[in-house]
């Protein structure tokens, strides 16, 4: 799914109005209808009063239209219009005229903050003050209203975007702290950044029927990865295929005290569908691996506790390295040799990335289209401390373009930055996956997909999505606090069943 900027969404609205064609106020009515249906599904108790705070622009018009529709669903609705400037959009005024007669929906006009009402504790508050058209931080009376609303104990639901929040850039001014946000047509780019979690709350989105041709013909670097796109990536398995048809992966993982990383990656790689797997481990890991992953072959290093000797890559179709290998000088030399010899798709994770951060001269050895899978701290070691996640995101995109690699930045919406500048936000996963070993599982999965012939882009999209989906299925059965990384492997076959046609 394409994610568009504020300017593109505005152009999409205009394209729909012109080419459907449809009046702008009717498009507003459609948006209000979609929001109202979602709202009624989340809050079916019509006995709870609803207080809508509206501006006098188009987001305020959305709020007034929602008030009318909620009234027809038998909610008790009051609208408070913050008319601080006296300027109204035409569609806002039209929605005021559409309200039912006889004061069925009470509208209170506020010229300043002196008239802010007493709100019952059980009331729901809908924020329709400002939408994505905001261009500068709110000050004065607007800031005072936002701060007052944020102090209330009531649940707050934002229409399209919490007031004060910019849709596609950092917001430093006051913002509504919404409990839920419903966005029109697609998610907003800022929903994916942790700094906005307390502002956006739980978010959802729904189509208001904007013209599909605009979305098809308009380019954007930002995408949201959902099930239909993933299903289209999965390669069919011909009846007469065999284990040689699905690649031979090499994993170089594990060290003394960290053989669990090698085991998790190996088991995940096998569940990702690879035909053959060899795991290279120090001698201390031989018995552990043979017992824990009997389907894998074991290549044993010359050293007892660490990786010292890179195996010949000639018979492998992809290599994944770094989980639990440590950063000893001998291991650093082995990794450098691996990079110099690399001739198949390569994935680097964990200590391989830490070693790379200590040896920046190695960047010239990294083959194009290599996959790097850092968590935020590993990323900052590689590319310097980030002031916040917005800065980190721009560094991620810049580094992927500069070094011609794929960077998978792990987190709540794991972000995949590609060499061509495109960026994908993943839609699956949950906090139950925030446990040691989850990254090792992802390394094994991605290496297994690369070995099968998936392109690096396909492997990243499919692997990250399946990884999160397995976590979601595990959480549904086990609850998030009870999850371990091994549960992701256990639920991976069920995740596959969701995406295989």
C-alpha positions as CSV (number, residue, x, y, z in Angstrom):
1,X,0.0,0.0,0.0
2,X,1.4,3.4,-1.0
3,X,1.7,6.0,1.8
4,X,1.4,9.6,0.5
5,X,2.5,13.0,1.8
6,X,0.1,15.7,2.8
7,X,0.5,17.4,-0.6
8,X,-0.2,14.2,-2.4
9,X,-3.3,13.5,-0.3
10,X,-4.6,17.0,-1.1
11,X,-3.9,16.4,-4.8
12,X,-5.7,13.0,-4.5
13,X,-8.8,14.7,-3.1
14,X,-8.7,17.2,-5.9
15,X,-8.3,14.5,-8.5
16,X,-11.3,12.6,-7.1
17,X,-13.4,15.7,-7.1
18,X,-12.6,16.4,-10.7
19,X,-12.6,12.9,-12.2
20,X,-15.3,11.0,-10.4
21,X,-16.7,13.7,-10.3
22,X,-18.0,14.5,-6.8
23,X,-18.6,17.7,-4.9
24,X,-16.0,18.4,-2.1
25,X,-18.8,18.5,0.5
26,X,-20.0,15.1,-0.6
27,X,-16.5,13.7,-0.3
28,X,-16.6,15.1,3.2
29,X,-19.8,13.3,3.9
30,X,-18.3,10.0,2.7
31,X,-15.4,10.6,5.1
32,X,-17.8,11.3,8.0
33,X,-19.8,8.2,7.1
34,X,-16.7,5.9,7.2
35,X,-15.5,7.4,10.5
36,X,-19.0,7.1,12.0
37,X,-19.3,3.4,11.1
38,X,-15.9,2.7,12.6
39,X,-16.7,4.8,15.7
40,X,-20.0,3.0,16.3
41,X,-18.2,-0.4,16.0
42,X,-15.6,0.6,18.7
43,X,-18.1,2.5,21.0
44,X,-21.5,0.8,20.6
45,X,-22.9,2.2,23.9
46,X,-25.1,5.1,22.7
47,X,-25.7,6.1,26.3
48,X,-22.2,7.6,26.5
49,X,-22.4,11.3,25.6
50,X,-20.1,12.5,22.8
51,X,-18.5,15.9,22.8
52,X,-17.0,17.0,19.5
53,X,-14.5,19.9,19.4
54,X,-14.3,21.3,15.9
55,X,-12.3,23.9,14.2
56,X,-13.8,25.9,11.3
57,X,-11.8,24.4,8.5
58,X,-12.4,21.1,6.7
59,X,-11.4,18.9,9.7
60,X,-14.0,20.8,11.7
61,X,-16.5,20.1,8.8
62,X,-15.7,16.4,9.2
63,X,-16.5,16.7,12.9
64,X,-19.8,18.5,12.3
65,X,-20.8,15.9,9.7
66,X,-19.9,13.1,12.2
67,X,-22.1,14.8,14.8
68,X,-25.1,14.7,12.4
69,X,-24.5,11.0,11.6
70,X,-24.0,10.0,15.2
71,X,-27.3,11.8,16.1
72,X,-29.1,9.6,13.6
73,X,-27.5,6.6,15.4
74,X,-29.1,7.9,18.6
75,X,-25.9,9.1,20.3
76,X,-26.3,12.3,22.4
77,X,-23.9,14.7,20.7
78,X,-22.7,18.2,21.5
79,X,-20.5,20.2,19.2
80,X,-18.1,22.9,20.4
81,X,-16.8,25.1,17.6
82,X,-13.6,26.9,18.3
83,X,-14.2,30.0,16.1
84,X,-11.2,31.9,17.2
85,X,-10.4,33.5,13.9
86,X,-13.8,34.0,12.3
87,X,-12.6,32.3,9.1
88,X,-14.6,29.3,7.9
89,X,-14.2,26.9,5.0
90,X,-17.2,26.7,2.6
91,X,-17.6,23.0,3.4
92,X,-17.6,23.6,7.1
93,X,-20.4,26.1,6.7
94,X,-22.3,23.7,4.5
95,X,-22.1,21.0,7.2
96,X,-23.5,23.4,9.8
97,X,-26.5,24.0,7.5
98,X,-27.0,20.2,7.2
99,X,-27.4,19.7,10.9
100,X,-31.0,18.6,11.8
101,X,-33.4,21.3,13.0
102,X,-34.8,22.0,16.4
103,X,-31.4,21.9,18.1
104,X,-31.3,18.1,17.9
105,X,-27.5,18.5,17.8
106,X,-26.4,21.3,20.2
107,X,-23.7,23.6,18.7
108,X,-21.8,25.9,21.1
109,X,-19.7,28.6,19.5
110,X,-16.5,29.5,21.4
111,X,-14.8,32.8,20.7
112,X,-12.2,32.3,23.3
113,X,-11.2,29.7,26.0
114,X,-13.5,31.3,28.6
115,X,-16.4,29.1,27.4
116,X,-14.8,25.7,27.7
117,X,-17.4,23.4,29.1
118,X,-17.6,21.0,32.0
119,X,-17.4,17.5,30.5
120,X,-18.8,14.4,32.2
121,X,-16.3,11.7,33.1
122,X,-18.0,9.1,31.0
123,X,-18.1,11.3,27.8
124,X,-16.2,10.5,24.7
125,X,-14.3,13.4,23.1
126,X,-13.8,13.6,19.4
127,X,-11.0,15.9,18.2
128,X,-11.9,17.6,14.9
129,X,-9.9,20.9,15.4
130,X,-7.1,20.5,12.9
131,X,-6.3,17.9,10.3
132,X,-3.4,17.3,8.0
133,X,-3.5,20.8,6.5
134,X,-1.8,22.3,9.5
135,X,1.6,23.9,8.5
136,X,2.9,25.4,11.7
137,X,2.8,24.7,15.5
138,X,-0.3,25.8,17.4
139,X,0.0,28.7,19.8
140,X,-2.1,31.0,21.9
141,X,-5.8,30.0,22.4
142,X,-5.4,26.9,20.2
143,X,-2.5,25.6,22.3
144,X,-4.5,26.4,25.5
145,X,-7.4,24.3,24.2
146,X,-5.2,21.4,23.3
147,X,-3.5,21.5,26.7
148,X,-6.9,21.6,28.4
149,X,-8.2,18.6,26.5
150,X,-5.0,16.7,27.3
151,X,-5.6,17.2,31.0
152,X,-9.0,15.7,31.0
153,X,-9.5,12.1,32.0
154,X,-11.8,11.4,29.1
155,X,-11.0,9.2,26.1
156,X,-10.1,11.2,23.0
157,X,-10.7,10.1,19.5
158,X,-9.0,12.0,16.6
159,X,-10.5,12.4,13.2
160,X,-7.8,11.8,10.5
161,X,-4.9,13.2,12.6
162,X,-4.6,14.4,16.2
163,X,-4.7,18.2,16.2
164,X,-1.3,19.8,16.3
165,X,0.5,16.8,14.7
166,X,2.0,17.2,11.2
167,X,1.2,14.3,8.9
168,X,4.7,13.7,7.5
169,X,7.3,15.5,9.5
170,X,8.4,16.1,13.1
171,X,6.0,18.0,15.3
172,X,7.5,20.1,18.1
173,X,4.4,22.1,19.2
174,X,1.5,21.1,21.4
175,X,-0.5,18.1,20.1
176,X,-3.7,16.3,21.2
177,X,-2.9,13.1,23.1
178,X,-5.4,10.9,21.4
179,X,-6.4,7.4,22.6
180,X,-7.4,6.5,19.1
181,X,-7.0,8.0,15.7
182,X,-8.9,7.1,12.5
183,X,-7.1,8.1,9.3
184,X,-8.8,8.5,5.9
185,X,-7.7,6.3,3.0
186,X,-4.2,5.4,4.2
187,X,-2.2,5.7,7.4
188,X,-0.2,8.9,7.8
189,X,3.6,8.6,7.7
190,X,4.1,9.9,11.2
191,X,2.0,7.1,12.7
192,X,5.1,4.8,12.4
193,X,7.4,6.8,14.7
194,X,7.6,6.1,18.4
195,X,7.7,9.7,19.4
196,X,4.1,10.0,18.2
197,X,2.8,6.8,20.0
198,X,1.2,8.8,22.9
199,X,-0.3,11.4,20.4
200,X,-1.8,9.0,18.0
201,X,-2.8,6.1,20.3
202,X,-4.3,3.1,18.6
203,X,-4.8,3.9,15.0
204,X,-6.9,2.6,12.2
205,X,-7.8,3.7,8.7
206,X,-10.5,3.3,6.1
207,X,-11.1,4.1,2.5
208,X,-13.4,7.0,1.6
209,X,-13.4,6.0,-2.1
210,X,-10.7,8.3,-3.4
211,X,-10.1,7.8,-7.1
212,X,-7.9,4.6,-7.6
213,X,-6.2,5.9,-10.8
214,X,-4.4,8.6,-8.8
215,X,-2.9,6.0,-6.5
216,X,-1.9,3.8,-9.4
217,X,-0.2,6.6,-11.3
218,X,1.4,8.6,-8.4
219,X,4.9,7.6,-7.2
220,X,5.9,7.7,-3.6
221,X,8.9,6.2,-1.7
222,X,6.8,5.1,1.2
223,X,4.8,1.9,1.5
224,X,2.8,0.0,4.1
225,X,3.2,-3.7,3.8
226,X,-0.1,-5.7,4.0
227,X,-1.3,-9.2,3.4
228,X,-2.3,-8.9,-0.3
229,X,1.1,-7.6,-1.4
230,X,2.8,-10.4,0.5
231,X,0.6,-13.1,-0.9
232,X,1.7,-12.0,-4.4
233,X,5.4,-12.5,-3.5
234,X,5.2,-16.1,-2.5
235,X,6.7,-18.5,-5.0
236,X,4.7,-21.6,-5.9
237,X,6.3,-25.0,-5.3
238,X,6.2,-27.2,-8.4
239,X,5.2,-30.8,-7.9
240,X,8.5,-32.2,-9.2
241,X,10.8,-29.9,-7.2
242,X,13.3,-31.3,-4.7
243,X,15.5,-30.1,-1.9
244,X,18.0,-28.8,-4.4
245,X,15.3,-26.6,-5.8
246,X,15.1,-24.4,-2.7
247,X,18.7,-23.4,-2.2
248,X,21.5,-24.2,0.3
249,X,21.9,-21.6,3.0
250,X,25.0,-21.0,5.1
251,X,24.6,-19.5,8.6
252,X,27.7,-18.4,10.5
253,X,26.4,-17.9,14.0
254,X,27.1,-18.7,17.6
255,X,29.9,-18.7,20.1
256,X,30.7,-20.0,23.5
257,X,27.8,-19.0,25.7
258,X,25.7,-17.9,22.7
259,X,24.9,-21.1,20.9
260,X,21.2,-20.3,21.4
261,X,21.5,-17.7,18.7
262,X,22.8,-20.2,16.2
263,X,20.0,-22.7,17.1
264,X,17.3,-20.1,16.8
265,X,18.5,-18.9,13.4
266,X,19.0,-22.4,12.1
267,X,15.5,-23.6,13.1
268,X,14.0,-20.4,11.7
269,X,15.9,-20.8,8.4
270,X,14.5,-24.3,8.0
271,X,11.0,-23.2,8.7
272,X,11.4,-20.4,6.1
273,X,11.5,-23.2,3.5
274,X,15.1,-23.6,2.6
275,X,16.1,-26.9,0.9
276,X,19.4,-27.4,2.6
277,X,21.1,-25.7,5.5
278,X,24.7,-25.7,6.8
279,X,25.5,-23.9,10.1
280,X,29.1,-23.0,10.8
281,X,29.9,-22.9,14.5
282,X,32.9,-23.1,16.8
283,X,33.7,-26.6,18.1
284,X,31.9,-26.0,21.3
285,X,28.6,-25.8,19.4
286,X,28.8,-29.1,17.4
287,X,26.8,-31.3,19.8
288,X,24.3,-28.5,20.7
289,X,23.5,-27.9,17.0
290,X,23.3,-31.5,16.0
291,X,20.8,-32.2,18.8
292,X,18.8,-28.9,18.5
293,X,18.5,-28.7,14.7
294,X,19.0,-32.2,13.3
295,X,17.8,-31.2,9.9
296,X,20.8,-28.9,9.5
297,X,24.3,-29.9,8.6
298,X,27.1,-28.7,10.8
299,X,30.4,-27.1,9.7
300,X,32.9,-26.9,12.6
301,X,35.4,-24.2,13.0
302,X,39.0,-24.8,14.0
303,X,38.5,-22.8,17.2
304,X,36.8,-24.1,20.3
305,X,34.9,-21.0,21.3
306,X,34.8,-18.5,18.4
307,X,34.6,-18.2,14.7
308,X,38.0,-18.0,13.1
309,X,37.9,-19.6,9.7
310,X,35.4,-18.6,7.0
311,X,34.1,-21.7,5.2
312,X,34.2,-21.9,1.4
313,X,31.1,-20.3,0.0
314,X,31.2,-22.1,-3.3
315,X,28.3,-24.5,-2.7
316,X,25.9,-22.1,-1.0
317,X,23.1,-19.8,-2.5
318,X,23.0,-17.3,0.4
319,X,25.0,-16.6,3.6
320,X,23.8,-15.1,6.9
321,X,26.3,-14.1,9.6
322,X,26.6,-12.4,12.9
323,X,24.3,-13.7,15.6
324,X,26.3,-14.5,18.7
325,X,29.7,-14.5,17.0
326,X,31.3,-12.0,19.3
327,X,33.9,-9.3,18.3
328,X,37.2,-11.0,19.0
329,X,40.1,-10.0,16.7
330,X,40.2,-13.4,15.1
331,X,36.5,-13.2,14.4
332,X,36.9,-9.8,12.9
333,X,39.6,-11.2,10.5
334,X,37.3,-14.0,9.5
335,X,34.4,-11.6,8.8
336,X,36.7,-9.5,6.6
337,X,37.7,-12.5,4.7
338,X,34.1,-13.5,4.2
339,X,33.3,-10.0,2.8
340,X,36.2,-10.2,0.4
341,X,35.1,-13.6,-0.9
342,X,31.3,-12.9,-0.9
343,X,29.7,-14.0,-4.2
344,X,26.2,-14.9,-3.2
345,X,23.4,-12.9,-1.4
346,X,24.7,-11.9,2.0
347,X,23.0,-10.9,5.3
348,X,24.8,-9.3,8.2
349,X,23.3,-9.0,11.7
350,X,24.3,-8.4,15.3
351,X,28.0,-8.8,16.0
352,X,28.8,-8.6,12.3
353,X,27.3,-5.2,12.3
354,X,29.1,-4.3,15.5
355,X,32.4,-5.3,13.8
356,X,31.5,-3.3,10.7
357,X,31.0,-0.2,12.9
358,X,34.5,-0.7,14.3
359,X,36.0,-1.1,10.8
360,X,34.3,1.5,8.6
361,X,36.9,0.8,5.9
362,X,35.0,-2.5,5.3
363,X,32.1,-0.7,3.6
364,X,33.9,-0.8,0.3
365,X,33.9,-4.7,0.7
366,X,30.1,-4.9,1.3
367,X,28.5,-6.2,-2.0
368,X,25.6,-4.3,-3.4
369,X,22.2,-5.6,-2.3
370,X,23.5,-7.0,1.0
371,X,20.9,-7.1,3.7
372,X,21.7,-5.5,7.1
373,X,19.3,-6.1,10.0
374,X,20.2,-3.7,12.9
375,X,18.2,-2.8,15.9
376,X,18.3,0.9,16.8
377,X,21.4,0.7,19.0
378,X,23.3,-1.3,16.3
379,X,22.2,1.2,13.7
380,X,23.5,4.2,15.7
381,X,26.8,2.4,16.2
382,X,27.0,2.1,12.4
383,X,25.9,5.5,11.4
384,X,26.2,7.8,14.4
385,X,23.9,8.7,17.2
386,X,20.4,9.8,16.1
387,X,18.6,12.7,17.8
388,X,15.3,10.9,17.4
389,X,13.6,8.3,15.2
390,X,12.9,10.8,12.5
391,X,16.6,11.5,12.2
392,X,17.4,7.8,12.3
393,X,14.9,7.2,9.5
394,X,16.5,9.7,7.2
395,X,19.9,8.3,8.0
396,X,18.6,4.8,7.2
397,X,17.2,5.9,3.8
398,X,20.4,7.8,3.0
399,X,22.7,4.9,4.0
400,X,20.7,2.4,2.0
401,X,21.1,4.6,-1.1
402,X,24.8,5.5,-0.5
403,X,26.0,1.9,0.1
404,X,23.4,0.2,-2.2
405,X,22.2,-2.1,0.5
406,X,18.9,-3.1,2.1
407,X,18.7,-1.9,5.8
408,X,16.0,-3.6,7.9
409,X,15.7,-1.4,11.0
410,X,13.9,-3.6,13.6
411,X,11.2,-2.1,15.8
412,X,7.4,-1.7,16.2
413,X,6.9,-1.1,12.5
414,X,10.1,-2.7,11.2
415,X,11.3,-0.4,8.4
416,X,13.0,-1.7,5.2
417,X,15.0,0.9,3.3
418,X,16.1,0.0,-0.2
419,X,18.9,1.1,-2.4
420,X,16.5,2.9,-4.8
421,X,15.2,5.1,-2.0
422,X,11.9,3.3,-1.4
423,X,11.0,2.4,2.2
424,X,8.5,-0.1,3.6
425,X,6.8,-0.1,7.0
426,X,5.7,-3.5,8.2
427,X,2.2,-4.0,9.5
428,X,2.6,-7.1,11.6
429,X,4.2,-7.8,15.0
430,X,3.6,-6.8,18.7
431,X,5.5,-6.0,21.9
432,X,5.6,-9.7,22.8
433,X,8.4,-10.0,20.3
434,X,10.6,-7.7,22.4
435,X,12.6,-10.6,23.8
436,X,16.1,-11.9,23.3
437,X,16.5,-14.0,20.2
438,X,13.7,-12.5,18.0
439,X,16.4,-10.9,15.8
440,X,18.2,-14.3,15.4
441,X,14.9,-15.8,14.2
442,X,14.6,-13.0,11.6
443,X,18.2,-13.6,10.4
444,X,17.5,-17.2,9.8
445,X,14.2,-16.6,8.0
446,X,15.7,-13.9,5.7
447,X,18.8,-16.0,4.9
448,X,16.5,-19.0,4.1
449,X,14.4,-16.8,1.7
450,X,17.5,-15.4,0.0
451,X,18.8,-18.9,-0.5
452,X,15.6,-19.9,-2.2
453,X,16.1,-17.3,-4.9
454,X,13.9,-14.5,-3.5
455,X,15.4,-11.1,-4.4
456,X,16.7,-9.1,-1.4
457,X,13.6,-6.8,-1.6
458,X,11.2,-9.8,-1.8
459,X,13.0,-11.6,1.0
460,X,13.0,-8.6,3.3
461,X,9.3,-7.9,2.7
462,X,8.2,-11.5,3.0
463,X,10.4,-12.4,5.9
464,X,9.7,-9.3,8.0
465,X,5.9,-9.7,7.4
466,X,6.0,-13.5,8.3
467,X,8.1,-12.8,11.3
468,X,5.6,-10.3,12.7
469,X,2.6,-12.5,11.7
470,X,4.1,-15.4,13.6
471,X,4.4,-13.1,16.6
472,X,0.8,-12.0,16.3
473,X,-0.4,-15.6,16.1
474,X,1.7,-16.6,19.1
475,X,0.4,-13.6,21.1
476,X,-3.2,-14.5,20.3
477,X,-2.6,-18.0,21.9
478,X,0.0,-17.3,24.6
479,X,-0.4,-13.6,25.5
480,X,2.5,-11.2,24.9
481,X,4.3,-11.4,28.3
482,X,4.6,-15.2,28.0
483,X,6.2,-15.2,24.6
484,X,9.8,-16.3,23.7
485,X,11.7,-16.1,20.5
486,X,11.3,-19.8,20.0
487,X,7.5,-19.3,19.8
488,X,8.0,-17.3,16.6
489,X,9.5,-20.4,15.0
490,X,6.7,-22.6,16.4
491,X,4.0,-20.4,14.8
492,X,5.8,-19.7,11.5
493,X,4.0,-22.6,9.7
494,X,0.7,-21.1,10.7
495,X,1.9,-17.7,9.4
496,X,2.8,-19.4,6.1
497,X,-0.7,-20.8,5.9
498,X,-2.0,-17.2,6.0
499,X,0.0,-16.1,3.0
500,X,0.3,-19.1,0.8
501,X,-2.5,-19.0,-1.8
